[in-house]
């Protein structure tokens, strides 16, 4: 029979153990770390990240983070490297070698070969007395006292520590490169993340009809315009085609509650002045944030301050951006 309380206790202990191990890494951020960042930043080549076993899995993840944040990187499995994949490494490449023990047979064979090519080697290693530590040009300490595994065998805290050191490298490089959200979007065009960083109002409003009434139009015209354009609102323009307000479904309901005689009311009488607007080149996520902050469901889209269309909250939700 599974004991729920026992399971929760084990999980909490595991998380606390790994959190303590990660927190301790701050003691190991030294000159070698700073020099490693500088080496990669100034390199004309790529970063080759290698490892064996679970460290290889971490190496692949670090490569993914490097590539998505502007540092060209390639994963090379240490076992495959000594069986032909060493050809991946080019003259100007920097090699990051990841290992807990720093003494595995593959690492012992691989590192001298890389050094013979003349490439710089950065080690992410827990054991500071290891072969890898002594052979590397720079050593990034991912030292832990004990694995979260109760038998101190399964790679848990050690692989988490390796990953965090890789993240720290990536973020340092990102900041030094001045890597912006716009740059990030170039490498993440797909899915919700890509849309959040890439999709603009110009991609959305053109799919909608453009609801328009003029300031002196009567209630029946307003109701027809809102109903036919299916956005729950219409923009109000003056005789110079300047935007002066918006009439929403809510404005119509309030009008019916507050007025018995609506026959002579005009758009100007009903509208909300100074409606929220946004330029067509703004990101769709920014429009969503404005709508959420102001508790509205439509926003007016402009081009050089001229009304060009309208976007509904549902247009953004439909794209899966939020």
C-alpha positions as CSV (number, residue, x, y, z in Angstrom):
1,X,0.0,0.0,0.0
2,X,1.4,3.4,-1.0
3,X,1.7,5.9,1.8
4,X,0.9,9.3,0.4
5,X,2.5,11.2,3.3
6,X,5.7,9.2,2.9
7,X,5.9,9.9,-0.8
8,X,5.4,13.6,-0.3
9,X,8.1,13.6,2.4
10,X,10.6,11.9,0.0
11,X,9.8,14.3,-2.8
12,X,10.3,17.3,-0.5
13,X,13.5,15.9,0.8
14,X,14.8,15.4,-2.7
15,X,13.9,18.9,-3.8
16,X,15.5,20.4,-0.6
17,X,18.7,18.3,-1.1
18,X,19.1,19.4,-4.7
19,X,18.3,23.0,-3.9
20,X,21.0,23.0,-1.2
21,X,23.5,21.5,-3.7
22,X,22.7,24.1,-6.3
23,X,22.9,27.0,-3.9
24,X,26.4,25.8,-2.9
25,X,27.6,26.3,-6.5
26,X,27.8,30.0,-5.9
27,X,31.0,29.3,-3.9
28,X,32.6,27.9,-7.0
29,X,32.0,30.8,-9.5
30,X,35.6,31.9,-9.8
31,X,38.1,33.4,-12.4
32,X,38.0,30.2,-14.4
33,X,34.3,30.8,-14.9
34,X,34.7,34.4,-16.0
35,X,37.6,33.4,-18.4
36,X,35.4,30.7,-19.9
37,X,32.7,33.2,-20.7
38,X,35.3,35.5,-22.2
39,X,36.8,32.6,-24.3
40,X,33.4,31.6,-25.7
41,X,32.4,35.2,-26.3
42,X,35.5,36.0,-28.3
43,X,35.6,32.7,-30.1
44,X,35.2,32.7,-33.9
45,X,34.1,29.1,-33.8
46,X,31.3,27.2,-32.2
47,X,31.0,25.5,-28.8
48,X,31.2,21.7,-28.9
49,X,29.6,20.2,-25.7
50,X,30.4,16.6,-24.9
51,X,29.8,14.0,-22.2
52,X,29.1,10.4,-21.5
53,X,26.1,8.7,-19.9
54,X,23.7,11.1,-18.0
55,X,26.2,13.9,-18.5
56,X,25.7,13.5,-22.3
57,X,22.0,14.2,-21.8
58,X,22.9,17.4,-19.9
59,X,25.3,18.3,-22.6
60,X,22.5,18.1,-25.2
61,X,20.3,20.3,-23.1
62,X,23.1,22.9,-22.7
63,X,23.6,22.9,-26.5
64,X,19.9,23.6,-27.0
65,X,20.1,26.6,-24.6
66,X,23.2,27.9,-26.2
67,X,21.7,27.8,-29.7
68,X,18.5,29.4,-28.6
69,X,20.3,32.3,-27.0
70,X,22.8,33.2,-29.7
71,X,25.8,31.0,-29.0
72,X,26.3,28.5,-31.9
73,X,26.8,25.0,-30.4
74,X,26.9,21.3,-31.3
75,X,26.5,18.2,-29.2
76,X,29.1,15.5,-29.6
77,X,28.7,12.3,-27.6
78,X,32.0,11.3,-26.1
79,X,31.8,7.7,-27.0
80,X,31.0,8.5,-30.7
81,X,33.8,11.1,-30.7
82,X,36.5,8.5,-30.2
83,X,34.9,6.4,-33.0
84,X,34.9,9.0,-35.8
85,X,32.9,12.0,-34.7
86,X,36.0,14.0,-33.7
87,X,35.7,15.5,-37.2
88,X,32.9,17.7,-35.8
89,X,35.5,19.8,-34.1
90,X,36.9,22.6,-36.2
91,X,40.0,24.8,-35.6
92,X,38.4,27.7,-33.8
93,X,35.8,25.7,-31.7
94,X,35.8,25.7,-27.9
95,X,35.0,22.3,-26.3
96,X,33.1,21.9,-23.1
97,X,33.5,18.5,-21.5
98,X,31.0,17.4,-18.8
99,X,31.6,14.7,-16.3
100,X,31.0,14.0,-12.6
101,X,34.0,11.9,-11.9
102,X,36.2,13.3,-14.7
103,X,37.9,9.9,-15.0
104,X,35.7,7.8,-17.3
105,X,37.6,5.9,-20.0
106,X,36.0,7.8,-22.9
107,X,37.0,11.2,-21.3
108,X,40.5,9.9,-20.6
109,X,40.9,9.1,-24.3
110,X,39.0,12.1,-25.7
111,X,40.6,15.0,-23.9
112,X,44.2,14.5,-25.0
113,X,43.0,14.2,-28.6
114,X,41.2,17.5,-28.4
115,X,44.2,19.2,-26.8
116,X,46.4,17.8,-29.6
117,X,44.1,19.5,-32.1
118,X,44.9,22.8,-30.3
119,X,41.3,23.5,-29.1
120,X,40.6,24.9,-25.7
121,X,38.9,22.6,-23.2
122,X,36.5,23.8,-20.5
123,X,35.5,21.2,-17.9
124,X,32.3,21.1,-16.0
125,X,33.3,18.5,-13.4
126,X,32.5,17.6,-9.8
127,X,35.8,15.8,-8.9
128,X,38.5,18.4,-8.8
129,X,41.3,15.8,-8.5
130,X,40.3,14.1,-11.7
131,X,42.1,13.6,-15.0
132,X,39.6,16.0,-16.7
133,X,40.2,18.7,-14.1
134,X,44.0,18.5,-14.6
135,X,43.9,18.4,-18.4
136,X,41.3,21.2,-19.0
137,X,42.3,24.8,-19.7
138,X,39.5,26.0,-17.5
139,X,37.6,24.2,-14.8
140,X,34.0,25.0,-13.8
141,X,33.2,23.3,-10.5
142,X,29.9,21.4,-10.4
143,X,30.9,19.9,-7.1
144,X,28.3,18.3,-4.9
145,X,28.7,16.5,-1.6
146,X,26.1,13.8,-2.2
147,X,23.5,12.7,-4.7
148,X,19.8,13.1,-3.8
149,X,19.5,9.3,-4.4
150,X,19.5,7.6,-1.0
151,X,22.2,5.2,-2.2
152,X,24.3,8.1,-3.5
153,X,24.4,6.3,-6.9
154,X,21.8,7.6,-9.4
155,X,22.9,10.9,-11.0
156,X,20.5,13.4,-9.5
157,X,22.1,16.4,-7.7
158,X,25.2,16.1,-9.9
159,X,23.4,16.3,-13.2
160,X,21.3,19.2,-11.9
161,X,24.4,21.0,-10.9
162,X,25.9,20.5,-14.4
163,X,22.8,21.9,-15.9
164,X,22.8,25.0,-13.7
165,X,26.4,25.7,-14.5
166,X,25.5,25.5,-18.2
167,X,22.6,27.8,-17.7
168,X,24.8,30.3,-15.9
169,X,27.2,30.2,-18.8
170,X,24.3,30.7,-21.3
171,X,22.9,33.7,-19.4
172,X,26.2,35.4,-19.0
173,X,26.8,35.1,-22.8
174,X,23.3,36.2,-23.6
175,X,23.8,39.4,-21.5
176,X,27.2,40.1,-23.0
177,X,25.9,39.7,-26.5
178,X,23.0,42.1,-25.8
179,X,20.6,39.3,-26.9
180,X,17.1,40.8,-26.9
181,X,13.6,39.4,-27.0
182,X,13.6,40.2,-30.7
183,X,16.7,38.1,-31.2
184,X,15.1,35.3,-29.1
185,X,12.1,35.4,-31.4
186,X,14.2,34.7,-34.4
187,X,15.1,31.3,-33.0
188,X,11.7,30.5,-31.6
189,X,9.2,31.1,-34.5
190,X,7.0,28.1,-33.7
191,X,4.3,27.4,-31.1
192,X,2.9,29.7,-28.5
193,X,6.3,31.1,-27.5
194,X,7.0,32.0,-31.1
195,X,3.7,33.7,-31.5
196,X,4.1,35.6,-28.3
197,X,7.4,37.0,-29.5
198,X,6.6,37.4,-33.2
199,X,2.8,37.9,-33.8
200,X,1.8,41.5,-34.3
201,X,-1.5,43.2,-34.5
202,X,-1.1,43.6,-38.3
203,X,-1.3,39.7,-38.5
204,X,-4.7,39.8,-36.7
205,X,-6.8,42.9,-37.5
206,X,-6.7,42.3,-41.3
207,X,-8.8,39.2,-40.7
208,X,-11.6,41.2,-39.2
209,X,-14.1,43.6,-40.8
210,X,-13.7,47.2,-39.8
211,X,-16.6,48.6,-37.8
212,X,-17.2,52.3,-38.3
213,X,-19.9,54.8,-37.4
214,X,-19.8,58.6,-37.5
215,X,-20.5,60.8,-34.5
216,X,-24.0,61.8,-35.7
217,X,-25.2,58.3,-36.7
218,X,-28.3,57.2,-34.8
219,X,-28.8,54.1,-32.6
220,X,-30.2,51.8,-35.3
221,X,-27.1,52.4,-37.4
222,X,-24.8,51.7,-34.4
223,X,-26.6,48.4,-33.6
224,X,-26.5,47.2,-37.2
225,X,-22.8,48.0,-37.4
226,X,-21.8,46.2,-34.2
227,X,-24.0,43.2,-35.1
228,X,-22.8,42.8,-38.6
229,X,-19.1,43.2,-37.9
230,X,-19.2,40.7,-35.0
231,X,-16.6,42.4,-32.8
232,X,-18.8,43.6,-30.0
233,X,-18.0,47.2,-30.7
234,X,-17.5,49.9,-33.3
235,X,-15.2,52.9,-33.7
236,X,-16.7,56.4,-33.8
237,X,-15.2,58.9,-36.3
238,X,-15.9,62.6,-36.8
239,X,-16.5,64.2,-40.2
240,X,-12.7,64.4,-40.7
241,X,-12.4,60.7,-40.3
242,X,-10.5,61.2,-37.0
243,X,-11.1,58.6,-34.2
244,X,-13.1,60.2,-31.4
245,X,-14.5,57.2,-29.5
246,X,-15.8,53.7,-29.3
247,X,-19.3,52.2,-28.7
248,X,-19.4,48.7,-27.2
249,X,-22.2,46.2,-26.4
250,X,-21.8,47.4,-22.9
251,X,-22.4,51.0,-23.9
252,X,-25.6,50.0,-25.7
253,X,-26.9,48.2,-22.6
254,X,-26.1,51.1,-20.4
255,X,-27.9,53.4,-22.9
256,X,-31.1,51.3,-22.7
257,X,-31.0,51.3,-18.9
258,X,-30.5,55.0,-18.6
259,X,-32.7,56.4,-21.4
260,X,-36.3,55.8,-22.2
261,X,-36.3,57.7,-25.4
262,X,-33.3,56.5,-27.6
263,X,-34.7,57.6,-31.0
264,X,-32.6,60.8,-31.1
265,X,-29.5,59.6,-29.5
266,X,-26.3,59.6,-31.6
267,X,-23.0,57.8,-31.5
268,X,-21.5,60.9,-29.8
269,X,-24.0,60.6,-27.0
270,X,-23.3,57.0,-26.3
271,X,-19.6,56.5,-27.0
272,X,-16.7,56.2,-24.6
273,X,-14.2,58.9,-25.4
274,X,-10.4,58.3,-25.5
275,X,-10.6,54.6,-26.3
276,X,-7.6,52.4,-25.8
277,X,-5.6,52.2,-29.1
278,X,-2.5,50.3,-30.2
279,X,-0.3,50.6,-33.3
280,X,-0.6,47.8,-35.8
281,X,3.1,47.0,-35.5
282,X,2.9,46.3,-31.8
283,X,3.1,42.6,-30.6
284,X,-0.3,40.9,-30.1
285,X,0.8,40.0,-26.5
286,X,1.1,43.7,-25.7
287,X,-2.5,44.2,-26.9
288,X,-3.6,41.3,-24.7
289,X,-1.9,42.9,-21.7
290,X,-3.6,46.2,-22.3
291,X,-7.0,44.6,-22.5
292,X,-6.4,42.6,-19.4
293,X,-5.2,45.6,-17.4
294,X,-8.2,47.7,-18.5
295,X,-10.8,44.9,-18.3
296,X,-11.8,45.4,-22.0
297,X,-12.4,42.9,-24.7
298,X,-11.6,45.0,-27.8
299,X,-8.8,47.3,-28.7
300,X,-8.6,49.8,-31.6
301,X,-5.7,49.3,-34.0
302,X,-4.1,52.4,-35.6
303,X,-1.6,53.1,-38.3
304,X,0.2,56.4,-37.8
305,X,-2.6,57.3,-35.4
306,X,-5.3,56.6,-38.0
307,X,-8.0,54.0,-37.3
308,X,-7.5,50.9,-39.4
309,X,-9.3,48.2,-37.6
310,X,-10.1,46.4,-34.3
311,X,-8.9,43.2,-32.5
312,X,-11.0,41.3,-30.1
313,X,-9.6,39.4,-27.1
314,X,-10.8,36.2,-28.7
315,X,-8.6,36.8,-31.7
316,X,-5.6,36.6,-29.5
317,X,-6.8,33.7,-27.4
318,X,-7.6,31.7,-30.6
319,X,-3.9,32.0,-31.6
320,X,-2.9,30.3,-28.3
321,X,-0.5,33.1,-27.4
322,X,-1.7,33.1,-23.7
